[in-house]
Amino acid sequence: MDKKKPKKVFVQGAIPPEKIANSVANHQSKTNIGAHSIFLGQIRADEVDGKTVTAIDYTAYEEMAEKVFHEIREAAFSKFDITCAHIYHSLGKVQVGELCLFVFTSSAHRKIAIAATNFFVEEIKAKAPVFGKEIFEDETHQWKVNK
Amino acid sequence: MKVTVKYFGLVAEAAEKSEEVMELKGQLTASELKTQCLNGLSIVDKDSVQIAVNQNLDDKTTLKDGDEVALLPPFAGG
């Protein structure tokens, strides 16, 4: 079954916007779905002490992160009546304005899909061992911390 | 006994390495190994560094031969 199989979450570099359109297109044959909910994380040009972030370089403890993503999926499927769920996270350098996280859940009804997407995003931010180096225009950097 | 220690993010940067195999003498908890590994590194908030043993967050366990220990700075996914 679609929901039990561990899936590859990490993608190298930015998530192309076309991936979102393609994902939607791939679900049009599943006619028990009445609602999709999508979250897209985009790199923000934060200003810190007069310097502007130009990119985030993501690294991860990949083996543990894939395990955590799988546990989050299992928890989401037992908590919410969703038809399917897909998550993608960038590794490596992602420029400002580009996408680094794509969460896509589908359900018969909107409230479930929206709640499930929110659950995924909060769990990923809290539990996935992913690290982000915020790179400024002068090539200096600082380490991002989720709030 | 030997354990593999993996460093990530700002910890890897401060340690100037991403992985090493350490020979341990006697019984050591994950937390004690963390203190030993971070000793001398320029990390402002050492309490914010979490430990995973064989990919599970755990600082209480006593380490065994062949364990994989990871030192994880604050998460920043998404």
Backbone of each chain as ProteinMPNN parsed JSONL, in Angstrom:
{"seq_chain_A": "MDKKKPKKVFVQGAIPPEKIANSVANHQSKTNIGAHSIFLGQIRADEVDGKTVTAIDYTAYEEMAEKVFHEIREAAFSKFDITCAHIYHSLGKVQVGELCLFVFTSSAHRKIAIAATNFFVEEIKAKAPVFGKEIFEDETHQWKVNK", "coords_chain_A": {"N_chain_A": [[0.837, -1.203, 0.0], [0.38, 2.211, -0.661], [0.595, 3.963, 1.575], [2.219, 2.696, 3.464], [4.753, 2.174, 2.575], [8.173, 3.036, 2.908], [9.33, 6.211, 1.937], [11.409, 8.149, -0.214], [12.505, 11.142, 0.991], [14.311, 13.269, 0.887], [15.579, 15.649, -1.398], [17.983, 16.754, -3.773], [19.113, 20.01, -3.619], [16.984, 22.851, -4.552], [13.371, 22.514, -4.446], [11.653, 22.028, -7.364], [9.129, 24.222, -8.67], [7.485, 23.004, -10.532], [7.2, 20.444, -9.624], [5.175, 20.51, -7.778], [2.869, 21.041, -9.267], [2.908, 18.742, -10.862], [2.565, 16.776, -8.907], [-0.041, 17.292, -8.072], [-1.398, 16.774, -10.435], [-0.9, 14.039, -10.653], [-2.677, 12.987, -8.846], [-5.216, 13.184, -9.791], [-6.571, 11.037, -10.732], [-7.413, 9.731, -8.538], [-10.307, 9.461, -7.298], [-11.628, 9.439, -4.897], [-10.675, 11.405, -3.395], [-11.282, 14.582, -1.989], [-10.106, 16.859, -1.225], [-7.047, 18.598, -1.285], [-4.19, 19.456, 0.61], [-1.595, 21.733, 0.83], [1.672, 22.548, 1.862], [4.253, 24.861, 1.466], [7.559, 25.483, 1.989], [9.603, 28.288, 1.84], [12.711, 29.851, 1.105], [13.706, 32.552, 3.019], [14.787, 35.942, 2.788], [16.252, 36.825, 5.235], [17.278, 39.504, 7.432], [20.172, 40.05, 9.266], [21.911, 41.756, 11.617], [22.449, 43.778, 9.696], [23.213, 42.283, 7.512], [22.257, 40.253, 4.72], [20.491, 37.242, 4.243], [21.28, 34.928, 1.728], [21.05, 32.347, 0.893], [20.282, 28.992, 2.02], [22.158, 26.358, 3.253], [21.514, 23.099, 3.444], [22.028, 20.32, 5.597], [21.913, 16.937, 6.818], [21.322, 14.363, 9.257], [21.045, 11.795, 7.677], [20.163, 9.036, 7.712], [18.863, 8.817, 10.181], [16.988, 10.851, 9.898], [15.38, 9.945, 7.768], [14.188, 7.83, 9.043], [12.789, 9.167, 11.063], [11.034, 10.702, 9.47], [9.514, 8.628, 8.439], [8.297, 7.657, 10.786], [6.766, 9.889, 11.452], [5.003, 9.915, 9.307], [3.642, 7.48, 9.787], [2.416, 8.108, 12.22], [0.789, 10.217, 11.389], [-0.945, 8.95, 9.606], [-2.31, 7.288, 11.375], [-3.572, 9.101, 12.954], [-5.054, 10.861, 11.366], [-7.648, 10.792, 8.888], [-6.505, 10.378, 6.174], [-5.944, 10.143, 2.629], [-3.597, 10.015, 1.161], [-0.13, 10.986, 1.522], [2.605, 13.112, 0.99], [5.974, 14.002, 1.355], [8.666, 16.254, 0.884], [11.994, 17.283, 1.22], [14.623, 19.628, 0.983], [18.15, 19.09, 0.412], [21.476, 20.362, 0.67], [22.381, 23.389, -1.116], [19.991, 25.994, -1.143], [18.59, 28.671, -2.724], [17.464, 32.03, -1.789], [13.96, 32.585, -2.017], [13.513, 30.228, -3.281], [12.122, 26.859, -3.044], [12.108, 24.754, -0.156], [10.787, 22.898, 1.347], [8.13, 20.666, 0.91], [4.988, 19.738, 1.563], [2.324, 17.568, 1.157], [-0.877, 16.654, 1.452], [-3.771, 14.563, 1.173], [-7.31, 14.149, 1.286], [-10.698, 13.04, 1.899], [-12.091, 15.204, 2.762], [-11.717, 18.749, 3.49], [-10.933, 19.742, 6.102], [-9.594, 17.729, 7.424], [-7.406, 17.243, 5.734], [-6.078, 19.703, 5.892], [-5.45, 19.858, 8.637], [-3.782, 17.634, 8.834], [-1.623, 18.32, 7.193], [-0.613, 20.48, 8.624], [0.186, 19.144, 10.942], [2.248, 17.476, 9.926], [4.144, 19.454, 9.109], [4.802, 20.764, 11.531], [5.8, 18.617, 13.052], [7.977, 17.757, 11.476], [9.631, 20.008, 11.603], [10.193, 20.015, 14.331], [11.283, 17.479, 14.918], [12.944, 16.304, 12.946], [16.307, 15.551, 12.178], [17.721, 17.865, 10.774], [19.839, 20.324, 9.445], [20.627, 23.78, 9.07], [22.562, 26.008, 7.292], [22.759, 29.355, 7.219], [23.538, 31.44, 4.666], [25.23, 34.435, 4.097], [25.432, 37.449, 2.007], [28.098, 38.196, 1.934], [29.444, 35.855, 2.115], [29.853, 34.954, 4.706], [28.417, 33.118, 7.503], [25.613, 31.88, 9.468], [24.145, 29.617, 11.883], [20.992, 28.244, 11.412], [18.152, 28.115, 13.559], [15.263, 26.407, 14.469], [12.212, 27.959, 15.442]], "CA_chain_A": [[0.0, 0.0, 0.0], [0.988, 3.527, -0.799], [0.9, 4.663, 2.814], [3.134, 1.98, 4.338], [6.084, 2.069, 1.97], [9.019, 4.194, 3.21], [9.575, 6.965, 0.704], [12.551, 9.046, -0.199], [12.042, 12.497, 1.273], [15.297, 14.293, 0.534], [15.924, 15.947, -2.789], [19.168, 17.591, -3.806], [18.828, 21.376, -4.076], [15.625, 23.386, -4.401], [12.25, 21.742, -4.993], [11.149, 22.825, -8.482], [7.679, 24.467, -8.59], [6.778, 22.046, -11.407], [6.929, 19.226, -8.849], [3.891, 20.696, -7.09], [1.841, 20.847, -10.305], [2.915, 17.326, -11.253], [1.981, 15.992, -7.819], [-1.495, 17.475, -8.136], [-1.856, 16.048, -11.637], [-0.824, 12.598, -10.38], [-3.753, 12.561, -7.944], [-6.534, 13.437, -10.37], [-7.258, 9.762, -10.967], [-7.913, 9.215, -7.251], [-11.527, 10.258, -7.205], [-12.179, 9.498, -3.531], [-10.103, 12.609, -2.771], [-12.071, 15.805, -2.179], [-9.331, 18.03, -0.802], [-5.601, 18.517, -1.116], [-3.621, 20.561, 1.37], [-0.177, 21.857, 0.472], [2.525, 23.547, 2.509], [5.521, 25.069, 0.774], [8.519, 26.313, 2.715], [10.434, 29.069, 0.904], [13.845, 30.499, 1.787], [13.445, 33.974, 3.251], [16.004, 36.77, 2.838], [16.318, 37.459, 6.557], [18.387, 40.424, 7.682], [20.772, 39.885, 10.589], [22.996, 42.725, 11.811], [22.741, 44.485, 8.446], [23.559, 41.37, 6.415], [21.07, 39.578, 4.201], [20.631, 35.822, 3.888], [21.117, 34.703, 0.278], [20.766, 30.929, 0.653], [20.496, 28.085, 3.152], [22.791, 25.098, 2.869], [20.958, 22.08, 4.347], [22.625, 19.004, 5.781], [21.051, 16.148, 7.703], [21.692, 13.001, 9.661], [20.05, 11.271, 6.736], [19.559, 7.755, 8.101], [17.912, 9.066, 11.268], [15.911, 11.706, 9.381], [14.446, 9.112, 6.995], [13.442, 7.059, 10.041], [11.864, 10.11, 11.697], [9.978, 11.005, 8.486], [8.643, 7.458, 8.369], [7.502, 7.638, 12.024], [5.787, 10.98, 11.355], [3.984, 9.41, 8.365], [2.837, 6.467, 10.478], [1.59, 8.817, 13.206], [-0.211, 11.013, 10.664], [-1.977, 8.047, 9.067], [-3.175, 6.759, 12.428], [-4.269, 10.231, 13.582], [-5.941, 11.548, 10.421], [-8.204, 9.943, 7.842], [-5.999, 10.906, 4.906], [-5.827, 9.179, 1.54], [-2.163, 9.892, 0.939], [0.704, 12.089, 2.02], [3.935, 13.151, 0.375], [6.827, 15.081, 1.873], [9.971, 16.414, 0.233], [12.826, 18.303, 1.871], [15.885, 19.849, 0.271], [19.488, 19.006, 0.991], [22.364, 21.21, -0.128], [22.111, 24.825, -1.153], [18.734, 26.481, -1.706], [18.668, 30.136, -2.765], [16.256, 32.722, -1.315], [12.87, 32.556, -2.994], [13.299, 28.859, -3.751], [11.381, 26.015, -2.096], [12.93, 23.773, 0.561], [9.909, 21.893, 1.965], [6.851, 20.474, 0.213], [4.132, 18.76, 2.236], [1.131, 17.442, 0.324], [-1.77, 15.609, 1.966], [-5.068, 14.503, 0.491], [-8.352, 13.499, 2.078], [-12.031, 13.241, 1.338], [-12.595, 16.523, 3.176], [-10.672, 19.758, 3.668], [-10.416, 19.981, 7.461], [-8.643, 16.648, 7.741], [-6.181, 17.475, 4.96], [-5.397, 20.895, 6.429], [-4.892, 19.497, 9.951], [-2.687, 16.68, 8.623], [-0.473, 19.072, 6.669], [-0.068, 21.232, 9.747], [0.856, 18.159, 11.787], [3.505, 17.119, 9.257], [5.106, 20.571, 9.117], [5.276, 20.987, 12.901], [6.597, 17.452, 13.45], [9.239, 17.78, 10.73], [10.473, 21.076, 12.158], [10.599, 19.695, 15.704], [11.911, 16.171, 15.156], [13.868, 15.801, 11.917], [17.664, 16.073, 12.354], [18.126, 18.614, 9.583], [20.575, 21.502, 9.9], [20.637, 24.774, 8.003], [23.573, 27.061, 7.381], [22.281, 30.54, 6.5], [24.705, 32.071, 4.036], [25.017, 35.855, 3.784], [26.002, 37.869, 0.705], [29.567, 38.292, 2.019], [29.942, 34.472, 2.286], [29.848, 34.526, 6.111], [27.201, 32.346, 7.734], [25.194, 31.539, 10.83], [23.345, 28.387, 11.86], [19.559, 28.461, 11.618], [17.51, 27.344, 14.628], [13.807, 26.505, 14.358], [11.541, 28.551, 16.603]], "C_chain_A": [[0.868, 1.248, 0.0], [1.435, 4.101, 0.541], [1.936, 3.952, 3.692], [4.591, 1.994, 3.849], [6.953, 3.267, 2.356], [9.387, 4.905, 1.902], [10.763, 7.878, 0.882], [12.03, 10.474, -0.05], [13.022, 13.541, 0.743], [15.486, 14.416, -0.97], [17.127, 16.888, -2.768], [18.799, 18.966, -4.361], [17.365, 21.752, -3.895], [14.584, 22.429, -4.986], [11.654, 22.564, -6.139], [9.638, 23.018, -8.379], [6.875, 23.484, -9.45], [6.4, 20.769, -10.656], [5.564, 19.31, -8.164], [2.758, 20.436, -8.091], [1.753, 19.377, -10.711], [2.273, 16.448, -10.183], [0.459, 16.092, -7.831], [-2.055, 16.663, -9.306], [-1.897, 14.545, -11.389], [-1.957, 12.082, -9.499], [-5.143, 12.739, -8.542], [-7.306, 12.16, -10.665], [-7.826, 9.17, -9.68], [-9.172, 9.992, -6.875], [-12.239, 10.187, -5.854], [-11.63, 10.714, -2.777], [-11.017, 13.802, -3.063], [-11.29, 17.046, -1.834], [-7.846, 17.698, -0.75], [-5.196, 19.678, -0.222], [-2.119, 20.56, 1.148], [0.503, 22.895, 1.351], [3.83, 23.625, 1.74], [6.395, 25.97, 1.636], [9.443, 26.977, 1.718], [11.533, 29.776, 1.685], [13.647, 32.013, 1.806], [14.768, 34.734, 3.354], [16.035, 37.541, 4.154], [17.484, 38.431, 6.629], [18.873, 40.241, 9.103], [21.966, 40.82, 10.685], [23.422, 43.379, 10.491], [23.137, 43.591, 7.281], [22.325, 40.574, 6.002], [21.385, 38.127, 3.833], [20.388, 35.66, 2.386], [20.757, 33.247, -0.037], [20.85, 30.183, 1.979], [21.085, 26.795, 2.598], [22.339, 24.037, 3.886], [21.817, 20.821, 4.384], [21.711, 18.238, 6.735], [21.772, 14.887, 8.146], [20.687, 12.136, 8.909], [19.369, 9.985, 7.182], [18.52, 7.962, 9.203], [16.721, 9.873, 10.759], [14.896, 10.871, 8.596], [13.575, 8.274, 7.946], [12.387, 7.943, 10.712], [10.716, 10.453, 10.737], [8.979, 9.846, 8.414], [7.735, 7.384, 9.613], [6.416, 8.722, 11.994], [4.643, 10.56, 10.42], [3.043, 8.427, 9.063], [1.889, 7.142, 11.468], [0.476, 9.587, 12.507], [-1.338, 10.12, 10.138], [-2.859, 7.459, 10.166], [-4.024, 7.868, 13.063], [-5.341, 10.841, 12.667], [-6.416, 10.585, 9.333], [-7.802, 10.492, 6.462], [-5.827, 9.776, 3.889], [-4.356, 8.941, 1.218], [-1.426, 11.127, 1.419], [2.079, 11.982, 1.38], [4.723, 14.287, 1.0], [8.182, 15.055, 1.165], [10.715, 17.532, 0.948], [14.15, 18.41, 1.126], [17.089, 19.494, 1.112], [20.386, 19.854, 0.094], [21.838, 22.64, -0.182], [20.787, 25.165, -1.833], [18.754, 28.008, -1.6], [17.379, 30.762, -2.221], [15.21, 32.728, -2.435], [12.592, 31.163, -3.533], [12.641, 28.029, -2.647], [12.281, 24.95, -1.476], [12.087, 22.683, 1.217], [8.568, 21.863, 1.233], [6.098, 19.359, 0.933], [2.794, 18.748, 1.505], [0.274, 16.313, 0.889], [-3.118, 15.696, 1.238], [-6.048, 13.71, 1.343], [-9.689, 13.685, 1.362], [-12.496, 14.672, 1.609], [-11.481, 17.456, 3.645], [-10.076, 19.833, 5.073], [-9.362, 18.952, 7.848], [-7.323, 16.894, 7.024], [-5.39, 18.653, 5.541], [-4.738, 20.563, 7.771], [-3.692, 18.559, 9.777], [-1.434, 17.396, 8.11], [0.203, 19.838, 7.801], [0.723, 20.322, 10.687], [2.222, 17.786, 11.2], [4.546, 18.237, 9.407], [5.683, 20.764, 10.524], [6.166, 19.834, 13.37], [7.962, 17.446, 12.767], [10.175, 18.819, 11.337], [11.008, 20.706, 13.542], [11.491, 18.463, 15.795], [12.939, 15.708, 14.135], [15.263, 16.412, 12.103], [18.216, 16.671, 11.054], [18.744, 19.923, 10.079], [20.711, 22.481, 8.75], [21.674, 25.853, 8.253], [23.073, 28.23, 6.547], [23.487, 31.305, 5.977], [24.359, 33.515, 3.658], [25.735, 36.22, 2.488], [27.529, 37.967, 0.747], [30.223, 36.927, 2.304], [30.125, 34.046, 3.748], [28.541, 33.755, 6.334], [26.832, 32.291, 9.213], [24.302, 30.309, 10.732], [21.91, 28.691, 12.25], [19.073, 27.581, 12.778], [16.006, 27.508, 14.479], [13.21, 27.067, 15.632], [10.277, 27.773, 16.91]], "O_chain_A": [[1.943, 1.293, 0.597], [2.526, 4.663, 0.642], [2.483, 4.58, 4.598], [5.526, 1.842, 4.635], [6.534, 4.408, 2.16], [9.712, 4.267, 0.901], [11.076, 8.32, 1.988], [11.226, 10.948, -0.853], [12.612, 14.573, 0.213], [15.542, 13.427, -1.701], [17.271, 17.712, -1.865], [18.236, 19.068, -5.451], [16.611, 21.079, -3.192], [14.873, 21.646, -5.891], [11.195, 23.684, -5.913], [8.926, 22.075, -8.035], [5.727, 23.171, -9.135], [5.424, 20.099, -10.993], [4.883, 18.298, -7.993], [1.813, 19.704, -7.798], [0.66, 18.836, -10.882], [1.54, 15.508, -10.49], [-0.241, 15.1, -7.625], [-3.057, 15.961, -9.171], [-2.807, 13.856, -11.851], [-2.175, 10.873, -9.414], [-6.143, 12.473, -7.874], [-8.526, 12.18, -10.827], [-8.618, 8.229, -9.718], [-9.109, 11.034, -6.223], [-13.301, 10.781, -5.668], [-12.064, 11.015, -1.665], [-11.462, 14.013, -4.191], [-11.734, 18.161, -2.107], [-7.444, 16.653, -0.237], [-5.787, 20.756, -0.286], [-1.457, 19.528, 1.261], [-0.024, 23.988, 1.559], [4.436, 22.607, 1.404], [6.006, 27.09, 1.97], [10.005, 26.312, 0.847], [11.305, 30.246, 2.799], [13.452, 32.656, 0.775], [15.739, 34.241, 3.927], [15.864, 38.76, 4.176], [18.524, 38.237, 5.999], [18.079, 40.272, 10.043], [22.924, 40.692, 9.922], [24.614, 43.512, 10.212], [23.374, 44.083, 6.178], [21.463, 40.264, 6.825], [22.4, 37.831, 3.203], [19.417, 36.187, 1.843], [20.222, 32.952, -1.106], [21.423, 30.685, 2.946], [20.593, 26.224, 1.625], [22.738, 24.079, 5.05], [22.269, 20.323, 3.352], [20.842, 18.825, 7.379], [22.704, 14.414, 7.494], [19.626, 11.79, 9.429], [18.153, 9.844, 7.054], [17.441, 7.369, 9.174], [15.58, 9.613, 11.141], [13.689, 11.066, 8.741], [12.393, 8.043, 7.689], [11.244, 7.527, 10.906], [9.556, 10.49, 11.149], [7.767, 10.053, 8.34], [6.547, 7.084, 9.499], [5.294, 8.503, 12.451], [3.472, 10.814, 10.702], [1.822, 8.523, 8.948], [0.711, 6.796, 11.547], [-0.659, 9.606, 12.984], [-2.515, 10.473, 10.208], [-4.029, 7.162, 9.924], [-5.075, 7.592, 13.643], [-6.394, 11.278, 13.131], [-5.686, 9.686, 8.915], [-8.631, 10.991, 5.701], [-5.597, 8.621, 4.246], [-3.928, 7.803, 1.028], [-2.024, 12.17, 1.685], [2.637, 10.893, 1.249], [4.213, 15.397, 1.159], [8.752, 13.999, 0.892], [10.15, 18.585, 1.245], [14.72, 17.408, 0.694], [17.067, 19.579, 2.339], [20.098, 20.044, -1.088], [20.973, 23.037, 0.599], [20.495, 24.699, -2.934], [18.916, 28.56, -0.511], [16.333, 30.115, -2.192], [15.528, 32.858, -3.617], [11.562, 30.932, -4.167], [12.604, 28.429, -1.484], [13.098, 24.328, -2.156], [12.622, 21.645, 1.606], [7.959, 22.902, 0.976], [6.509, 18.199, 0.917], [2.204, 19.801, 1.264], [0.657, 15.145, 0.813], [-3.529, 16.755, 0.763], [-5.685, 12.748, 2.019], [-9.787, 14.392, 0.359], [-13.2, 15.274, 0.798], [-10.442, 17.011, 4.131], [-8.863, 19.972, 5.228], [-8.373, 19.266, 8.51], [-6.252, 16.772, 7.619], [-4.166, 18.586, 5.66], [-3.593, 20.947, 8.01], [-2.699, 18.681, 10.495], [-0.322, 17.103, 8.548], [1.428, 19.845, 7.921], [1.795, 20.69, 11.166], [3.228, 17.785, 11.91], [5.689, 17.984, 9.788], [6.894, 20.909, 10.692], [7.184, 20.067, 14.021], [8.979, 17.166, 13.401], [11.356, 18.553, 11.559], [12.141, 21.044, 13.885], [12.367, 18.402, 16.658], [13.729, 14.809, 14.424], [15.401, 17.633, 12.179], [19.039, 16.077, 10.357], [18.238, 20.547, 11.012], [20.888, 22.082, 7.599], [21.665, 26.521, 9.287], [22.969, 28.13, 5.325], [24.341, 31.755, 6.741], [23.353, 33.784, 3.002], [26.522, 35.445, 1.945], [28.184, 37.835, -0.286], [31.393, 36.853, 2.681], [30.51, 32.906, 4.011], [27.667, 33.739, 5.467], [27.638, 32.614, 10.086], [23.772, 29.987, 9.668], [21.647, 29.311, 13.28], [19.529, 26.45, 12.949], [15.518, 28.633, 14.373], [13.617, 26.722, 16.741], [9.561, 28.107, 17.854]]}, "seq_chain_B": "MKVTVKYFGLVAEAAEKSEEVMELKGQLTASELKTQCLNGLSIVDKDSVQIAVNQNLDDKTTLKDGDEVALLPPFAGG", "coords_chain_B": {"N_chain_B": [[36.385, -0.904, 23.916], [34.78, 0.124, 20.851], [33.273, 3.044, 19.496], [31.366, 4.774, 17.013], [31.447, 8.158, 16.339], [29.407, 10.716, 15.221], [29.328, 13.929, 13.799], [27.427, 16.89, 13.387], [26.276, 19.796, 11.534], [26.731, 22.827, 13.256], [28.27, 21.664, 15.205], [29.933, 19.871, 13.862], [31.319, 21.719, 12.414], [32.671, 23.144, 14.456], [34.192, 21.078, 15.522], [35.704, 20.409, 13.426], [35.458, 18.09, 11.955], [33.567, 15.3, 10.664], [33.093, 12.787, 11.458], [34.266, 10.183, 13.608], [36.066, 7.334, 14.889], [35.978, 6.187, 18.11], [37.909, 4.951, 20.788], [36.83, 3.556, 23.671], [37.323, 3.459, 27.178], [36.18, 1.486, 29.749], [32.901, 1.92, 31.313], [30.586, 4.137, 29.884], [28.214, 6.734, 29.729], [25.961, 7.999, 27.201], [25.641, 10.7, 27.514], [27.911, 11.37, 29.009], [29.882, 10.864, 27.139], [29.249, 12.811, 25.284], [29.885, 15.176, 26.702], [32.634, 14.793, 26.87], [33.352, 14.841, 24.144], [32.571, 17.406, 23.365], [34.084, 19.015, 24.888], [36.266, 21.684, 25.041], [35.571, 22.599, 22.544], [34.477, 25.399, 20.614], [31.549, 26.134, 21.27], [28.669, 27.868, 21.864], [26.182, 27.272, 23.189], [26.141, 24.53, 24.688], [24.309, 22.874, 25.906], [22.229, 22.748, 24.167], [22.84, 20.864, 22.349], [21.887, 17.77, 21.182], [21.858, 14.174, 21.753], [22.053, 11.279, 19.804], [21.73, 7.809, 19.939], [22.471, 5.138, 17.998], [20.627, 6.169, 16.196], [18.477, 7.01, 17.743], [17.15, 9.462, 19.881], [18.796, 9.897, 22.875], [20.238, 10.219, 25.958], [20.887, 8.889, 28.174], [21.593, 6.262, 28.067], [23.92, 3.54, 28.504], [26.881, 3.167, 26.758], [27.603, 0.774, 24.165], [29.813, -1.592, 22.578], [30.419, -0.824, 19.209], [28.337, 0.962, 18.893], [26.594, 3.696, 17.311], [27.006, 6.996, 17.692], [25.527, 10.173, 17.648], [26.069, 13.648, 17.509], [23.944, 16.217, 17.783], [23.136, 19.376, 16.752], [20.765, 22.159, 17.308], [17.689, 21.591, 15.563], [16.796, 22.461, 12.201], [15.045, 22.149, 10.13], [12.82, 22.579, 7.294]], "CA_chain_B": [[35.336, -0.979, 22.893], [34.821, 1.225, 19.893], [32.013, 3.612, 19.033], [31.513, 5.773, 15.953], [30.807, 9.417, 16.711], [29.121, 11.559, 14.054], [29.126, 15.338, 14.126], [26.602, 17.562, 12.383], [26.031, 21.237, 11.603], [27.719, 23.672, 13.934], [29.18, 20.807, 15.985], [30.937, 19.399, 12.897], [32.145, 22.892, 12.081], [33.556, 23.426, 15.593], [35.107, 19.941, 15.722], [36.46, 20.271, 12.164], [35.357, 16.725, 11.418], [32.172, 14.875, 10.626], [32.969, 11.44, 12.007], [35.496, 9.531, 14.085], [35.877, 6.13, 15.695], [36.646, 6.41, 19.398], [38.161, 3.79, 21.644], [36.402, 3.942, 25.024], [37.749, 2.564, 28.256], [35.198, 1.444, 30.832], [31.514, 2.251, 31.02], [30.354, 5.561, 29.664], [26.878, 7.002, 29.195], [25.972, 8.861, 26.011], [25.813, 12.067, 27.997], [29.328, 11.55, 29.382], [30.666, 10.937, 25.894], [28.971, 14.134, 24.698], [30.707, 16.139, 27.449], [34.022, 14.553, 26.472], [33.545, 15.256, 22.743], [32.37, 18.853, 23.192], [35.074, 19.703, 25.716], [37.28, 22.419, 24.278], [35.047, 23.157, 21.292], [33.839, 26.708, 20.823], [30.103, 26.091, 21.04], [28.112, 28.734, 22.905], [25.156, 26.607, 23.984], [26.376, 23.076, 24.605], [23.103, 22.17, 26.364], [21.292, 22.612, 23.042], [23.277, 19.739, 21.506], [21.248, 16.507, 21.582], [22.607, 12.975, 21.39], [21.315, 10.11, 19.329], [22.492, 6.561, 19.957], [21.868, 4.278, 16.977], [19.551, 6.939, 15.551], [17.39, 7.377, 18.655], [17.582, 10.46, 20.856], [18.975, 9.197, 24.142], [21.52, 10.601, 26.569], [21.048, 8.153, 29.431], [22.025, 4.891, 27.835], [25.342, 3.213, 28.607], [27.294, 2.81, 25.398], [28.09, -0.585, 23.907], [30.723, -1.704, 21.445], [29.779, -0.744, 17.896], [27.267, 1.965, 18.829], [26.778, 4.916, 16.517], [26.556, 8.136, 18.497], [25.522, 11.4, 16.84], [25.906, 14.898, 18.248], [23.021, 16.954, 16.929], [22.783, 20.739, 17.158], [19.327, 22.417, 17.13], [17.155, 21.242, 14.248], [16.446, 23.647, 11.406], [14.374, 21.712, 8.907], [11.667, 23.35, 6.821]], "C_chain_B": [[35.366, 0.267, 22.024], [33.415, 1.717, 19.58], [32.327, 4.604, 17.906], [30.772, 7.023, 16.397], [30.639, 10.263, 15.453], [28.8, 12.968, 14.518], [28.33, 15.999, 13.006], [26.55, 19.075, 12.613], [27.128, 21.974, 12.32], [28.683, 22.86, 14.796], [30.301, 20.286, 15.077], [31.891, 20.537, 12.528], [33.154, 23.174, 13.196], [34.596, 22.316, 15.772], [36.046, 19.743, 14.529], [36.537, 18.816, 11.692], [33.894, 16.31, 11.455], [31.992, 13.498, 11.26], [34.311, 10.963, 12.542], [35.128, 8.261, 14.851], [36.667, 6.351, 16.979], [36.766, 5.106, 20.17], [37.795, 4.226, 23.066], [36.898, 2.921, 26.038], [36.716, 2.625, 29.37], [33.825, 1.875, 30.362], [31.33, 3.75, 30.909], [28.913, 5.728, 29.186], [27.027, 7.917, 27.987], [26.251, 10.305, 26.418], [27.268, 12.359, 28.388], [30.215, 11.647, 28.141], [30.476, 12.302, 25.223], [29.864, 15.19, 25.373], [32.17, 16.036, 27.013], [34.294, 15.083, 25.044], [33.456, 16.774, 22.575], [33.388, 19.676, 23.971], [36.114, 20.389, 24.827], [36.778, 22.982, 22.959], [34.359, 24.495, 21.578], [32.378, 26.66, 20.371], [29.455, 26.836, 22.204], [27.142, 27.979, 23.811], [25.28, 25.086, 23.865], [25.155, 22.262, 25.05], [22.125, 21.936, 25.212], [21.674, 21.451, 22.117], [22.65, 18.451, 22.038], [22.103, 15.322, 21.121], [21.654, 11.909, 20.883], [22.253, 8.913, 19.411], [21.762, 5.595, 19.026], [20.558, 4.88, 16.45], [18.318, 7.181, 16.416], [17.922, 8.391, 19.654], [17.637, 9.803, 22.231], [20.303, 9.629, 24.754], [21.823, 9.785, 27.821], [21.704, 6.784, 29.246], [23.54, 4.715, 28.036], [25.781, 2.642, 27.266], [27.837, 1.39, 25.323], [29.019, -0.553, 22.69], [29.935, -1.637, 20.126], [28.661, 0.279, 17.785], [27.64, 3.117, 17.902], [26.157, 6.074, 17.307], [26.612, 9.386, 17.624], [25.297, 12.607, 17.736], [25.159, 15.879, 17.352], [22.727, 18.349, 17.464], [21.292, 20.984, 16.912], [18.876, 22.177, 15.69], [16.674, 22.502, 13.514], [15.757, 23.265, 10.106], [13.206, 22.618, 8.546], [12.008, 24.76, 6.421]], "O_chain_B": [[35.898, 1.31, 22.405], [32.487, 0.925, 19.418], [33.408, 5.191, 17.857], [29.606, 6.956, 16.786], [31.596, 10.499, 14.716], [28.09, 13.168, 15.504], [28.533, 15.706, 11.828], [26.75, 19.561, 13.726], [28.311, 21.781, 12.038], [29.789, 23.316, 15.087], [31.467, 20.262, 15.469], [33.094, 20.339, 12.357], [34.333, 23.412, 12.934], [35.742, 22.585, 16.132], [37.037, 19.017, 14.608], [37.533, 18.378, 11.117], [33.086, 16.89, 12.181], [30.87, 13.091, 11.563], [35.363, 11.299, 11.997], [34.027, 8.136, 15.388], [37.859, 6.659, 16.949], [35.851, 4.283, 20.197], [38.388, 5.163, 23.599], [36.895, 1.713, 25.803], [36.412, 3.705, 29.877], [33.608, 2.156, 29.184], [31.84, 4.525, 31.718], [28.441, 4.965, 28.343], [28.075, 8.528, 27.775], [26.995, 11.026, 25.754], [27.786, 13.446, 28.133], [31.175, 12.417, 28.107], [31.417, 12.871, 24.669], [30.512, 15.99, 24.698], [32.849, 17.043, 26.814], [35.332, 15.69, 24.785], [34.164, 17.36, 21.756], [33.536, 20.877, 23.746], [36.749, 19.759, 23.981], [37.479, 23.763, 22.316], [33.748, 24.693, 22.629], [32.026, 27.077, 19.268], [29.656, 26.492, 23.368], [27.253, 28.03, 25.035], [24.61, 24.451, 23.051], [24.978, 21.116, 24.635], [21.292, 21.032, 25.274], [20.919, 21.1, 21.21], [22.853, 18.084, 23.195], [22.945, 15.446, 20.231], [20.591, 11.672, 21.458], [23.414, 8.988, 19.01], [20.592, 5.275, 19.236], [19.547, 4.197, 16.288], [17.248, 7.514, 15.906], [19.006, 8.216, 20.21], [16.653, 9.226, 22.696], [21.362, 9.435, 24.158], [22.867, 9.955, 28.451], [22.295, 6.233, 30.176], [24.326, 5.625, 27.771], [25.137, 1.751, 26.713], [28.438, 0.877, 26.267], [29.004, 0.386, 21.894], [28.918, -2.311, 19.961], [28.091, 0.456, 16.708], [28.809, 3.462, 17.73], [24.95, 6.112, 17.55], [27.608, 9.636, 16.946], [24.437, 12.587, 18.616], [25.662, 16.311, 16.314], [22.127, 18.484, 18.53], [20.614, 20.114, 16.365], [19.577, 22.51, 14.734], [16.214, 23.465, 14.127], [15.87, 23.969, 9.102], [12.675, 23.334, 9.394], [11.128, 25.514, 6.006]]}, "name": "protein", "num_of_chains": 2, "seq": "MDKKKPKKVFVQGAIPPEKIANSVANHQSKTNIGAHSIFLGQIRADEVDGKTVTAIDYTAYEEMAEKVFHEIREAAFSKFDITCAHIYHSLGKVQVGELCLFVFTSSAHRKIAIAATNFFVEEIKAKAPVFGKEIFEDETHQWKVNKMKVTVKYFGLVAEAAEKSEEVMELKGQLTASELKTQCLNGLSIVDKDSVQIAVNQNLDDKTTLKDGDEVALLPPFAGG"}
